[in-house]
Amino acid sequence: MDYFIAILAQFIAAAVVLTFHEFAHAFAAYKCGDSTAKYAGRLTLNPLKHFDPLGILMFALAGFGWAKPVPVNPNNFDNFRKGCLWTSAAGVLMNYVMAFVLYPLYLVIAIYVCPLVSGTYLEIFLTYLFWSLFACSLSFCVFNLLPFYPLDGFRIVDAVNTTRGKIYRFLRDYGYYILMGLIFVHIFASRISFLGYIDILGYALTFATDFFGKPITLLWNWIFSLFV
């Protein structure tokens, strides 16, 4: 039963994280002068408008995934380069802000709420849910910073890059296939032992998540230590 509660909590967390991520892209594009996403119904916090069934399932099971891409027409931006940069970066910035806000909520739940419902399924659900909201926000932020097409990391590089050299063209032309290969290895690394040694994506995400998440956890743990 605990396993199904954990999966449910992770699914809900993934839905919330993906929704805010895609909304941030749509909102940034709209503020930069492009109304394409708004007219497509994507400037909304309704998760059903953003869902990709396989992507949300992958997020719930593997810790990262994807939603339907927000339609953007860069030609409508008031400033082409700035519009591309802010629209590309909006999703990862939103997820990092969410991680910063959600971690103290997780601490509140763990310290003050869970003792009141100790030993119940509600305690398990709340613990998994709020930890998953924090962890998914952070992992999705880091995952999308990878410079492989079509992730946000590549689009950020594309927005700030003034040249189109061999590395850029390689990431643009083959980034998707490299990314799919890395994801495949990561998913099966826990089931096929030798793949664990070549799980490059797993190593990268663990290091980057710890690196990006450490300031958040250290700060809030210190703040809470002053009152608990």
N, C-alpha and C positions, 0 to 999 in steps of 0.2 A: 504493500500500500504506500509506503514511503516513497518508493520509486515513481509511482504514478503521480503523487503529489509534487515531487520534484520536477517531473516533466511538465505538468500543468503550470507550475510557477515559472519555469523557464520559457514556456510558450507565451505566457502573458507578458513576461518581461521583454521577450524578443519583439512582440507586437508593439509594445509601447516605445521601445528604443528605435525600431525601424520607422515608426510613424513620425516621431519627432525629427528624426534624421532627414526624411524626405520632405517634411513640411519646411524645415530650415532651408533646403535647397530652393523650394518653390517661393518661399518668402523673400529670400535674398535676390532671386531673379526678378521678382516683382518690384522690389525696392530699387533695383538697378535699371528698371525700365522695360523689362520683358514680362508681358502678361500671359504668355503662352500657357504656363502651368496653371494659372488662375482659371483661364477659360476651359482648360482640360479637367477642371474639378480637383486639382491636386493641391491647391492652397487651402488645405483642410487638415484637421487632426482626426478625421474619421479613418481608422486603420484599414477599413475595407477598400478605400480608394488607393491604397499604396501596396496592398498585399501581392506578393508573388508566392503562390503555394509552396513551391519547392524551396524558395529562399527562406521563408519563415520556418519551414521544417528543419532546414539545415542549421539555422540559427539556434533553434531549440535543442537540437541534438549535438551539434558540433561546436557551438559557441560563436559562430559567425555565419552570416548568410547575406541575403540581399532582398531588396524590394523592387517594384517596378521603377525603372528610371523616370525621373521627372523630366517632361519635355521642356526643352529650353531652346530659344532662338537667339543666339548671341548677337545677331545683327540688330536686335531691338535695344540692346543695352545703350544707356546714355554715354558710357565710356566702355569701349569694347574690352580692353585688357582688365580694367578694374572689375567690370561686371563678371567676366569669366573667373577671375581669381576669387572674388567674394562668394559667388554662387558655388564654385567648386569646394571652397573651404568651409562653407556654412554648416554642412552636415557633421563634419568631424568636430567643429567648434561646439555645436549644439550637444553632441554626445559627451564631450569633455565637461562642459558645464553641468550636464545632467549627472555625470559621475560625481562631481564635486558636491552637488546638492543632495544626491541620493545616499551617499555614504553616511552622513549624520542621521538621516532618517532610519537607515539600517541600525545604527547604534541605539537610537531611541527605541526602536522595536525590540532589539535584543536585550536591552538593559531594563526597560520599564514595562513593556507590554507582554513579552513572552513569559515572564515569571507569573503573570496573572492567569495565563492559560497553559501553564506547564503540564506536560504529559499528554497533551491533546493533539489531534491532527491540525488544529488551527495554529498551534505553535510551530509545527513543522512547516506548514504552508507559508506563514508570515516570514519565517526565517529564510526559507528558500527564495521567496518572492523578492524581498527587499535586497538580499545579497545578489540575486540574479540581475535585478535592475541596475545595481552598481556595476557588477562585473561585465554584463552585456554592453552597457554604455561605454565602458573603458575598452573592451576588446573590439567593439565595432569601430570605435574611434581609431584605434591602432591599426586594425585590419585595413580600413579604408585609406590609411596613409601610405600603404605600400604602393610603389610607383609602377603598377602594372595596369594596363588598359583592361577594363573600363573603370577602375576604381578612382576615387577622388584624388588619391595621391598622384596618379598620372595626369589628371586634369589640372591639378595645381601646377605641376611641372610644365604642362602645356601652356598655362596662362602666363607664367613668368619667364618661360624660355624664349629667347629671341632668335635662337638658331635651331636648325633641324638636322643635327648631326647623326652619326651612325647609331649611337646609344639610344637617342630619342626614337629613331625609326625602328630600331629593334624592339623597344618596349611597346611601341604602338602596334607593330605588326604581329609580334609573338607574345606579348604580355598576357593576353587572354589564355593562351594555351599553357604558358608557364604557370599561371595562377591556377588553372584547373588541375594541372599535375600536382602542384603543391597541396591543394585542397584534398585531392584523392589520397595522397600519401598520409596526410594528417588524419583523415577520417579513419583509415584502416591501420594506423600505427598502433593503436591500442589493442587491435585484434590479431595483427601479424607482427610478431616480435621484432623481426629484423628491420621492419620499416621504421621503428622507433629511432633507430640510429641515423636515419636520413630524413627525419621529419623536420626539415628546415623551417617550414612555416610555424610549427609548434615551438621550436627554439626561439624564433624571432618574436612571436607573439608573447611568449612567457617573459622574455627579457624586456620587451618594449612595454608590456602591461605593467610589470613590476616597476619599471623606470618611470612611466607616466603616472602610475597610481600611487607611488610612494609619497610624493608630496601631499596628496589628498589624505591618505590614511594617517600619516604622521601628524599633520595639522589638526585634524578632527579628533584623533585619539588624545592629543595633548590638551585640546580644549575641553573635551569631556572629562579628562582626568582631574581638571580643576574643580569639577562640580560633583563628581561621583565618589 
